[in-house]
């Protein structure tokens, strides 16, 4: 399933259906994305509260101080999130604090029920590869700790003028000897284009 339209990265027990009204109409996909995202966010940080700051975006109460303390960072994170919520995704920003048992690993977001690390890259292919590797490690640490979490993804907003084919090849190379399910989502800023590849799809390039 296309990540931008929802995924099955996290197993959740039965929930009562919550009706979401968007533009006057019931949006089932948005509803399901929200149910999955809230469930995972609560599992990871059960003591936190979630503030709906704008349509499709929820922020941990303990993270709200960033809005005033580091407003540039807040603006960057919100702009990243809007790229996804404009495509029917639901984004939960997790607390900026350690998760018990996770050491110094911090987690950015839960999106459509899946752990997703957010990065913005303005450098070359090597910078892109480093950013992806960092995000992948962060997500993999969560999967290793929680058996309920079945996949993790990385979203990169790419400001540089690097071709889609070059990006795909670079990320495929970064996945060599790395296990795990998930997707790499890239927004090519200069082209205004979204591309999503599953990790399995990228690994298949290495076998070819």
C-alpha positions in Angstrom: 0.0 0.0 0.0 1.3 3.5 -0.8 2.6 5.1 2.3 1.0 8.4 1.5 -2.4 6.8 1.5 -1.8 4.8 4.7 0.0 1.6 5.5 0.0 -1.5 7.7 3.2 -0.8 9.6 1.7 -1.3 13.1 -0.7 -3.9 14.4 -3.5 -2.5 16.5 -6.4 -4.2 18.4 -10.0 -3.4 17.6 -11.0 0.2 17.9 -14.3 2.0 17.7 -14.6 3.9 14.4 -14.2 7.6 14.9 -15.9 9.8 12.3 -13.8 12.5 10.8 -15.4 15.2 8.7 -13.3 16.9 6.1 -14.8 19.4 3.8 -18.2 18.2 4.9 -17.6 14.5 4.0 -16.6 11.5 6.0 -13.0 10.5 5.2 -12.5 6.9 6.1 -8.8 6.8 5.2 -8.1 9.9 7.4 -10.0 8.2 10.2 -7.9 5.0 10.0 -4.7 6.9 9.8 -5.5 8.8 12.9 -6.6 5.7 14.9 -3.4 3.9 14.0 -1.2 7.0 14.7 -2.7 7.8 18.1 -2.5 4.2 19.2 1.2 3.9 18.4 2.0 7.3 19.9 0.2 6.4 23.2 2.0 3.1 23.3 5.4 4.8 23.0 4.6 7.7 25.4 1.6 6.7 27.5 1.9 9.7 29.8 1.8 12.4 27.2 -1.2 14.4 25.8 -1.6 15.3 22.2 -2.6 18.8 20.9 -4.3 19.2 17.5 -2.4 22.2 16.2 -3.9 22.2 12.7 -5.7 19.7 10.5 -3.9 16.4 10.5 -1.1 17.5 12.8 -0.9 16.5 16.5 1.9 17.6 18.8 2.9 16.1 22.2 2.1 18.7 24.9 5.6 18.4 26.2 6.9 19.4 22.8 4.8 22.5 22.4 7.5 24.7 24.0 9.5 24.3 20.8 7.0 26.6 19.1 8.2 29.5 21.2 11.7 28.4 22.2 12.9 27.3 18.8 10.4 28.8 16.4 12.6 28.3 13.3 12.7 24.6 14.1 9.0 24.5 14.7 8.3 26.2 11.3 10.6 23.7 9.5 8.9 20.7 11.2 5.4 22.0 10.4 6.3 22.7 6.8 7.5 19.1 6.5 4.4 17.7 8.1 2.1 19.8 5.8 3.6 18.2 2.7 2.2 14.9 4.0 -1.1 16.0 5.6 -1.9 17.6 2.2 -2.0 14.0 1.0 -4.3 12.7 3.6 -1.7 11.6 6.1 -2.0 12.2 9.9 1.2 13.3 11.7 1.9 12.9 15.4 5.0 14.7 16.7 6.4 12.8 19.6 7.9 14.2 22.7 11.5 15.5 22.6 12.6 13.2 25.4 14.1 9.8 25.9 11.8 6.7 25.7 12.6 4.4 28.5 15.0 1.7 27.4 15.9 3.5 24.2 19.0 5.2 25.4 19.8 8.4 23.6 17.6 7.5 20.6 14.9 10.1 19.9 12.0 9.6 17.6 10.5 12.3 15.4 7.0 11.3 14.4 4.3 8.7 14.0 2.6 9.1 10.6 -0.3 6.9 9.5 0.5 4.4 12.3 4.2 4.1 11.4 7.5 5.5 12.9 8.8 8.1 10.5 12.0 10.1 10.8 11.9 13.5 9.1 15.0 15.0 7.5 15.7 18.0 5.3 18.7 17.7 3.0 20.3 20.5 1.0 23.7 18.9 0.3 25.0 16.4 -2.2 24.4 12.6 -2.5 26.7 11.9 0.4 24.8 14.2 2.6 21.6 12.5 1.5 23.0 9.1 2.3 24.1 10.2 5.8 20.7 11.7 6.6 19.0 8.5 5.5 21.3 6.3 7.5 20.7 8.4 10.7 17.0 8.2 10.2 17.0 4.5 9.5 19.0 3.7 12.6 16.6 5.7 14.8 13.6 3.9 13.4 15.3 0.5 13.6 16.0 1.0 17.3 12.2 1.3 17.9 11.4 -1.8 16.0 14.1 -3.7 17.9 12.5 -2.7 21.3 8.8 -3.0 20.5 7.6 -6.2 18.8 4.3 -4.5 18.0 6.1 -2.1 15.7 6.6 -3.9 12.4 8.1 -1.2 10.2 9.8 2.2 10.1 10.3 4.8 7.4 12.3 7.8 6.5 11.0 11.0 4.9 13.4 13.4 3.3 12.6 16.8 1.9 15.3 17.2 -0.7 16.2 20.8 -1.5 19.1 19.9 -3.8 18.9 19.4 -7.5 19.6 15.6 -7.5 17.7 13.4 -10.0 15.2 10.8 -9.0 17.3 8.0 -10.4 20.4 9.2 -8.5 18.5 9.4 -5.3 17.0 6.0 -5.7 20.4 4.4 -6.4 22.0 6.1 -3.4 19.3 5.0 -1.0 19.4 1.5 -2.4 23.1 1.4 -1.7 22.5 2.6 1.9 20.2 -0.3 2.5 22.9 -2.9 1.8 23.2 -5.3 4.7 20.3 -3.5 6.5 17.2 -5.5 7.5 13.7 -4.2 8.2 10.4 -3.2 6.5 9.4 0.3 5.6 9.6 2.9 3.0 11.8 5.8 1.8 9.7 8.8 1.0 11.3 11.8 -0.8 9.9 15.1 -1.7 11.9 16.7 -4.5 11.5 20.4 -3.7 12.7 21.8 -7.0 10.5 19.5 -9.0 7.6 19.6 -6.6 7.3 15.8 -6.8 6.7 13.1 -4.2 8.3 9.6 -4.7 7.9 6.6 -2.4 9.9 3.3 -2.6 9.6 0.4 -0.2 12.8 -0.9 1.3 12.2 -4.2 -0.5 11.9 -2.4 -3.8 15.1 -0.6 -3.3 17.0 -3.7 -2.2 15.8 -5.5 -5.3 18.0 -3.0 -7.3 21.1 -4.4 -5.6 20.2 -7.9 -6.7 19.7 -6.8 -10.3 
